[in-house]
Amino acid sequence: MSCATSHRIYSNWHSMMTRCYNDWHQSYRFYGAKGILVCERWRDRAWHRGFWNFVEDMNTTYFEKATLDRIDSSLGYSPENCRWTTWKQQLANRKFTNKEVSKEEKERVWRFYKEYNYSLMDIKQLTKLPY
């Protein structure tokens, strides 16, 4: 068995676990604090068994630069609710309403999009947020 941390999808699994279980993580409030959890199969920490289960379930459909996406954003991470997508697909699927959006949320979304080199026009179009 090779080293888990050098596997091509380890960072996806690690980020998922961190968002859901580490309350110091900047995105925890949007995941773990809202009850978005990881299925037991992918959570098993014994010798990184959870990671290798994640690989078994998700590796065959992975593609270069893929992002892990939850099909139903109200549910947690599991083989039945996860798929690989591109950032562009994932950002286009975000659900924003016309209700007032806090300055903090706007800034968080802005940082996220800018990190992946989206222009202000792209951000406005994808989010429908007033910037």
C-alpha positions as a printed NumPy array, in Angstrom:
array([[  0.   ,   0.   ,   0.   ],
       [  1.504,   3.349,  -1.03 ],
       [  1.667,   6.464,   1.108],
       [ -1.774,   8.022,   1.409],
       [ -0.532,  11.617,   1.506],
       [  1.124,  11.31 ,  -1.902],
       [ -2.007,   9.952,  -3.611],
       [ -3.524,  12.251,  -6.245],
       [ -6.854,  12.612,  -4.408],
       [ -5.538,  12.753,  -0.833],
       [ -5.841,  16.545,  -0.677],
       [ -9.533,  16.309,  -1.68 ],
       [-10.23 ,  13.797,   1.094],
       [ -8.199,  15.747,   3.65 ],
       [ -9.949,  19.034,   2.789],
       [-13.346,  17.351,   3.071],
       [-12.472,  15.954,   6.503],
       [-11.071,  19.279,   7.692],
       [-14.118,  21.32 ,   6.576],
       [-16.432,  18.93 ,   8.388],
       [-14.581,  18.184,  11.635],
       [-12.078,  20.915,  12.513],
       [-13.839,  23.909,  14.004],
       [-10.747,  26.079,  13.49 ],
       [-10.985,  25.698,   9.693],
       [-12.304,  28.809,   7.91 ],
       [-15.015,  26.795,   6.111],
       [-16.151,  24.718,   9.1  ],
       [-19.122,  27.025,   9.737],
       [-20.447,  26.211,   6.263],
       [-20.004,  22.43 ,   6.656],
       [-19.485,  20.777,  10.038],
       [-21.276,  23.506,  11.984],
       [-24.301,  23.038,   9.694],
       [-24.332,  19.26 ,  10.138],
       [-22.585,  18.403,   6.854],
       [-20.631,  15.291,   7.796],
       [-18.651,  12.521,   6.113],
       [-20.014,   8.976,   5.904],
       [-18.526,   6.47 ,   8.32 ],
       [-16.833,   4.534,   5.511],
       [-14.728,   7.57 ,   4.517],
       [-14.203,   8.703,   8.108],
       [-12.459,   5.57 ,   9.454],
       [ -9.086,   6.836,  10.717],
       [ -7.477,   3.46 ,  11.468],
       [ -4.388,   3.385,   9.258],
       [ -6.071,   5.84 ,   6.911],
       [ -8.655,   3.162,   6.098],
       [-11.236,   5.904,   5.507],
       [ -9.008,   7.466,   2.895],
       [ -8.449,   4.164,   1.093],
       [-12.22 ,   3.561,   1.13 ],
       [-12.617,   7.015,  -0.428],
       [-10.079,   6.042,  -3.108],
       [-11.925,   2.796,  -3.785],
       [-15.224,   4.652,  -4.197],
       [-14.079,   7.786,  -6.046],
       [-10.742,   7.232,  -7.797],
       [-12.06 ,   5.605, -10.977],
       [-14.09 ,   8.68 , -11.945],
       [-11.487,  11.276, -10.934],
       [-10.028,  13.51 , -13.653],
       [ -7.193,  16.053, -13.566],
       [ -8.073,  19.183, -11.537],
       [-11.447,  17.745, -10.518],
       [-13.221,  19.075,  -7.446],
       [-15.353,  17.034,  -5.086],
       [-19.   ,  18.047,  -5.316],
       [-22.031,  17.025,  -3.276],
       [-24.994,  16.313,  -5.549],
       [-27.46 ,  17.399,  -2.863],
       [-25.834,  20.228,  -0.914],
       [-28.11 ,  19.646,   2.076],
       [-26.631,  16.157,   2.595],
       [-23.19 ,  15.047,   3.713],
       [-20.318,  13.42 ,   1.885],
       [-20.919,   9.808,   0.816],
       [-20.408,   7.684,  -2.31 ],
       [-24.067,   8.166,  -3.224],
       [-23.959,  11.954,  -2.874],
       [-20.553,  12.83 ,  -4.319],
       [-19.135,  13.264,  -7.781],
       [-16.15 ,  14.912,  -9.447],
       [-16.778,  18.168, -11.275],
       [-14.83 ,  21.162, -12.507],
       [-14.655,  24.417, -10.524],
       [-16.704,  26.09 , -13.217],
       [-19.486,  23.475, -12.919],
       [-19.437,  23.675,  -9.151],
       [-19.576,  27.458,  -9.084],
       [-22.414,  27.511, -11.615],
       [-24.409,  25.146,  -9.355],
       [-24.21 ,  27.462,  -6.339],
       [-27.613,  28.527,  -5.165],
       [-27.879,  32.214,  -4.377],
       [-31.15 ,  33.951,  -3.741],
       [-32.095,  37.556,  -4.221],
       [-32.215,  38.112,  -0.474],
       [-29.666,  40.406,   1.109],
       [-26.252,  38.775,   1.271],
       [-23.901,  39.757,   4.072],
       [-20.673,  41.596,   3.343],
       [-18.794,  38.677,   4.873],
       [-20.435,  36.199,   2.475],
       [-19.672,  38.43 ,  -0.507],
       [-16.024,  38.66 ,   0.549],
       [-15.778,  34.894,   1.071],
       [-17.263,  34.2  ,  -2.374],
       [-15.05 ,  36.867,  -3.955],
       [-11.864,  35.333,  -2.458],
       [-12.928,  31.862,  -3.589],
       [-13.574,  32.911,  -7.185],
       [-10.492,  35.107,  -7.433],
       [ -8.324,  32.226,  -6.218],
       [ -9.357,  30.381,  -9.379],
       [ -8.822,  33.405, -11.643],
       [-12.413,  34.319, -12.401],
       [-12.981,  37.884, -13.567],
       [-15.393,  40.243, -11.825],
       [-17.786,  39.779, -14.772],
       [-17.652,  35.983, -14.347],
       [-18.251,  36.292, -10.612],
       [-21.264,  38.553, -11.095],
       [-22.716,  36.263, -13.741],
       [-22.167,  33.031, -11.793],
       [-23.334,  34.247,  -8.4  ],
       [-25.953,  36.842,  -9.333],
       [-24.647,  38.742,  -6.302],
       [-24.563,  42.553,  -6.36 ],
       [-20.894,  43.63 ,  -6.206]])
